[in-house]
Amino acid sequence: MIEISNLTFSYPNQSRLFEGFSLSIKKGELWSIIGPSGCGKSTFLYFITRLIKSDSGTISIDSEISNRPRPQTGLVLQDHGLLPWSTVQKNVDLGLTIRKFYGPDGLHAPSGSKLDKNAEKRIVDYWLQRLGIAELKDKYPSQMSRGQRQRTALARTLALSPDLLLMDEPFSALDAPTSKDLQDLIVELNRERDLTCITVTHNIEEAVFMGRKILILGKTTNRKPEIISNLSATDFRHKSFQVMCAKIRTKLEKST
């Protein structure tokens, strides 16, 4: 699904984060990205969304060179990005409302037929229910917990039916039970919808749980990707889970 070829990038007056970096991600795969602070984890996600352009190199998604944000890519951020003056229901409906404004032009919204008002409501209601926030639909972000706000942000993104879901430390500020519930949900969606998921995290256990493939980025310039295949992904009870955590921890210690 994603082909990254010879990616090179540095921020002004800083050493290069990436140089000649190439990577392939297949449709439906579950990836996590981990590494020390400042290694380029979030930047890497923004390359894929095309919110940041690389100095050189190409990114192809579904065999098409990607030069601008694509409507089928969903991005979930740590700070939620909710409109404080809108209710949960209106926040979840936001992306669909914007798509309705542009129409199915293939740039701002996928090509195809428009959603009528009833179809749009069914989609919003479904995701409110699926994320467990239907009873909160008339509340505002300031009236909710961080976990409820993150569920709202996920619902807003998933209402757009992405085929690629990118998440930048989406669970880092949540309590352990809430974090686990949302991790399980993402794994379920990956299985149900063949949804390609990439999660950036600084948490080793989360990286092992959320990534059947784990990309480890280093503090120095990243040239060749270090990828760990992870059979214990999605199962804390797998006998090799803690072994994999220890392996990742050792590699991170060497990369700093």
C-alpha positions as CSV (number, residue, x, y, z in Angstrom):
1,M,0.0,0.0,0.0
2,I,2.8,2.4,1.0
3,E,6.1,2.6,-0.8
4,I,8.7,5.1,0.6
5,S,11.7,5.5,-1.6
6,N,15.0,7.3,-0.8
7,L,13.4,9.7,1.7
8,T,15.8,12.5,2.9
9,F,14.8,15.2,5.3
10,S,16.2,17.6,7.9
11,Y,14.7,20.6,9.7
12,P,16.6,23.9,9.2
13,N,19.9,24.1,10.9
14,Q,19.6,20.5,12.3
15,S,21.3,17.2,11.3
16,R,19.4,15.0,9.0
17,L,16.6,12.8,10.4
18,F,16.4,10.6,7.3
19,E,18.7,10.0,4.4
20,G,18.0,7.6,1.5
21,F,15.4,5.9,3.7
22,S,13.1,3.3,2.0
23,L,10.3,1.3,3.4
24,S,7.3,-0.8,2.2
25,I,4.0,-1.2,4.1
26,K,1.4,-3.6,2.8
27,K,-2.4,-3.1,3.0
28,G,-4.0,-4.3,6.2
29,E,-0.7,-4.4,8.2
30,L,-0.5,-3.3,11.8
31,W,2.7,-1.3,12.5
32,S,4.1,0.6,15.4
33,I,6.9,3.1,15.4
34,I,9.2,3.7,18.4
35,G,12.4,5.5,19.2
36,P,13.9,8.2,21.4
37,S,12.6,11.7,21.5
38,G,13.6,13.7,18.5
39,C,14.3,10.7,16.2
40,G,11.6,11.6,13.7
41,K,8.6,9.4,14.7
42,S,5.9,12.0,14.3
43,T,7.7,13.6,11.3
44,F,7.6,10.2,9.6
45,L,3.8,10.1,10.0
46,Y,3.5,13.6,8.6
47,F,5.5,12.5,5.6
48,I,2.9,9.9,4.9
49,T,0.0,12.3,5.3
50,R,2.0,14.8,3.1
51,L,1.5,17.5,5.8
52,I,5.3,17.7,5.7
53,K,7.3,17.4,2.4
54,S,10.6,15.6,2.4
55,D,13.7,17.2,0.9
56,S,13.9,14.4,-1.6
57,G,12.5,11.0,-2.3
58,T,9.0,9.8,-3.1
59,I,6.0,8.3,-1.2
60,S,3.5,6.2,-3.2
61,I,0.1,5.1,-1.8
62,D,-1.8,2.4,-3.8
63,S,0.8,2.9,-6.6
64,E,0.1,6.6,-6.9
65,I,2.8,9.2,-6.1
66,S,1.5,11.1,-3.1
67,N,2.1,14.9,-3.2
68,R,-0.8,16.1,-1.1
69,P,-3.1,14.9,1.7
70,R,-5.4,12.2,0.5
71,P,-9.0,11.9,1.7
72,Q,-8.7,8.2,2.5
73,T,-6.0,8.7,5.1
74,G,-7.1,9.2,8.7
75,L,-4.8,11.0,11.3
76,V,-5.4,10.9,15.0
77,L,-3.4,13.2,17.2
78,Q,-2.6,13.1,20.9
79,D,-4.3,16.5,21.6
80,H,-7.6,15.3,20.0
81,G,-8.1,18.5,17.9
82,L,-11.8,18.8,18.8
83,L,-13.7,22.0,18.3
84,P,-14.5,23.3,21.9
85,W,-17.7,25.1,20.8
86,S,-19.2,22.0,19.2
87,T,-20.9,19.0,20.8
88,V,-19.6,15.5,20.5
89,Q,-22.1,14.7,17.8
90,K,-21.1,17.8,15.7
91,N,-17.4,17.0,16.2
92,V,-17.9,13.5,14.9
93,D,-19.8,14.9,12.0
94,L,-17.2,17.5,11.2
95,G,-15.3,15.6,8.5
96,L,-18.5,14.6,6.7
97,T,-19.7,18.1,6.8
98,I,-16.5,19.4,5.2
99,R,-16.7,16.6,2.5
100,K,-20.2,17.7,1.7
101,F,-19.0,21.2,1.1
102,Y,-16.4,20.1,-1.5
103,G,-18.4,17.2,-3.0
104,P,-16.8,14.0,-4.2
105,D,-14.0,15.7,-6.1
106,G,-11.3,13.0,-5.4
107,L,-9.1,15.6,-3.7
108,H,-10.9,16.8,-0.6
109,A,-13.3,13.8,-0.5
110,P,-13.2,10.4,-2.2
111,S,-14.7,10.1,-5.7
112,G,-18.2,8.6,-5.7
113,S,-21.7,9.4,-4.8
114,K,-22.7,12.0,-2.2
115,L,-24.1,10.9,1.2
116,D,-27.6,12.0,1.8
117,K,-28.5,13.5,5.2
118,N,-30.0,10.2,6.5
119,A,-26.9,8.2,5.5
120,E,-24.6,10.7,7.1
121,K,-26.6,10.5,10.4
122,R,-26.5,6.7,10.3
123,I,-22.7,6.8,10.0
124,V,-22.3,9.3,12.9
125,D,-24.7,7.4,15.1
126,Y,-22.9,4.1,14.4
127,W,-19.5,5.4,15.4
128,L,-20.9,7.2,18.5
129,Q,-22.3,3.8,19.5
130,R,-19.2,1.8,18.5
131,L,-17.0,4.1,20.5
132,G,-19.3,4.1,23.6
133,I,-20.0,7.8,23.6
134,A,-23.6,7.9,22.2
135,E,-24.9,9.1,25.6
136,L,-22.4,12.0,25.5
137,K,-23.5,13.3,22.0
138,D,-24.8,16.6,23.4
139,K,-21.9,17.3,25.6
140,Y,-18.9,19.6,24.8
141,P,-15.2,18.6,25.0
142,S,-14.7,20.6,28.2
143,Q,-17.4,18.4,29.9
144,M,-15.6,15.1,29.2
145,S,-12.6,13.1,30.3
146,R,-9.5,12.8,28.2
147,G,-10.5,9.3,27.3
148,Q,-13.9,10.4,26.1
149,R,-12.4,13.2,24.1
150,Q,-10.0,10.7,22.4
151,R,-12.9,8.4,21.6
152,T,-14.6,11.4,20.0
153,A,-11.5,12.1,17.9
154,L,-11.3,8.5,16.8
155,A,-15.0,8.5,15.9
156,R,-14.6,11.6,13.8
157,T,-11.8,10.0,11.9
158,L,-13.4,6.6,11.5
159,A,-16.6,8.1,10.3
160,L,-14.7,9.0,7.1
161,S,-14.0,5.3,6.4
162,P,-10.2,5.6,6.0
163,D,-8.2,2.8,4.5
164,L,-5.1,4.0,6.3
165,L,-5.1,5.1,9.9
166,L,-2.2,7.0,11.3
167,M,-2.0,7.7,15.1
168,D,0.5,9.9,16.8
169,E,0.8,8.8,20.5
170,P,-3.0,8.6,20.8
171,F,-3.1,6.8,24.1
172,S,-0.2,8.4,26.0
173,A,-2.3,10.6,28.3
174,L,-5.0,8.1,29.1
175,D,-5.3,5.8,32.1
176,A,-4.4,2.2,31.6
177,P,-7.9,0.7,31.3
178,T,-9.0,3.3,28.8
179,S,-5.8,3.0,26.8
180,K,-6.3,-0.8,26.7
181,D,-9.9,-0.5,25.5
182,L,-9.0,1.8,22.7
183,Q,-6.0,-0.4,21.7
184,D,-8.3,-3.4,21.5
185,L,-10.7,-1.4,19.4
186,I,-8.1,-0.5,16.8
187,V,-7.0,-4.1,16.6
188,E,-10.6,-5.1,16.0
189,L,-11.0,-2.6,13.2
190,N,-7.7,-3.7,11.7
191,R,-9.2,-7.3,11.5
192,E,-12.7,-6.3,10.5
193,R,-11.9,-3.8,7.7
194,D,-8.4,-4.8,6.6
195,L,-7.5,-1.3,7.9
196,T,-3.8,-0.4,7.6
197,C,-2.8,1.1,11.0
198,I,0.5,2.8,12.0
199,T,0.9,3.9,15.7
200,V,3.7,6.1,16.9
201,T,4.4,5.6,20.6
202,H,7.1,6.0,23.2
203,N,5.7,3.1,25.3
204,I,7.5,-0.2,24.7
205,E,4.5,-2.5,25.8
206,E,2.2,-0.5,23.5
207,A,4.6,-0.8,20.6
208,V,4.7,-4.5,21.0
209,F,0.9,-4.8,21.4
210,M,0.1,-2.5,18.5
211,G,2.6,-3.6,15.9
212,R,2.9,-6.9,14.1
213,K,5.9,-5.0,12.6
214,I,7.8,-2.6,14.8
215,L,9.9,0.1,13.2
216,I,12.7,1.4,15.4
217,L,14.1,4.8,14.6
218,G,17.4,6.0,16.0
219,K,18.7,9.2,17.4
220,T,21.2,9.6,14.6
221,T,20.3,9.9,10.9
222,N,18.0,7.1,9.9
223,R,19.2,5.5,6.6
224,K,18.2,1.8,6.7
225,P,15.0,0.9,8.5
226,E,15.3,-1.5,11.5
227,I,12.1,-3.6,11.4
228,I,11.2,-6.2,14.0
229,S,8.6,-8.9,13.1
230,N,6.4,-9.4,16.1
231,L,4.4,-12.6,16.6
232,S,3.2,-11.6,20.0
233,A,1.3,-8.5,18.7
234,T,-2.2,-7.9,20.0
235,D,-1.8,-10.4,22.8
236,F,-0.4,-9.5,26.2
237,R,-0.7,-13.1,27.3
238,H,1.5,-14.4,24.4
239,K,4.5,-16.3,26.0
240,S,6.9,-14.2,24.0
241,F,5.4,-10.8,24.8
242,Q,7.7,-9.9,27.6
243,V,10.7,-11.3,25.7
244,M,9.8,-9.0,22.8
245,C,9.5,-6.0,25.1
246,A,13.0,-6.8,26.5
247,K,14.4,-7.0,23.0
248,I,12.9,-3.6,22.0
249,R,14.2,-2.1,25.3
250,T,17.7,-3.3,24.5
251,K,17.6,-1.9,21.0
252,L,16.4,1.4,22.2
253,E,19.2,1.7,24.8
254,K,21.7,1.1,22.0
255,S,20.1,3.7,19.7
256,T,20.2,6.6,22.2
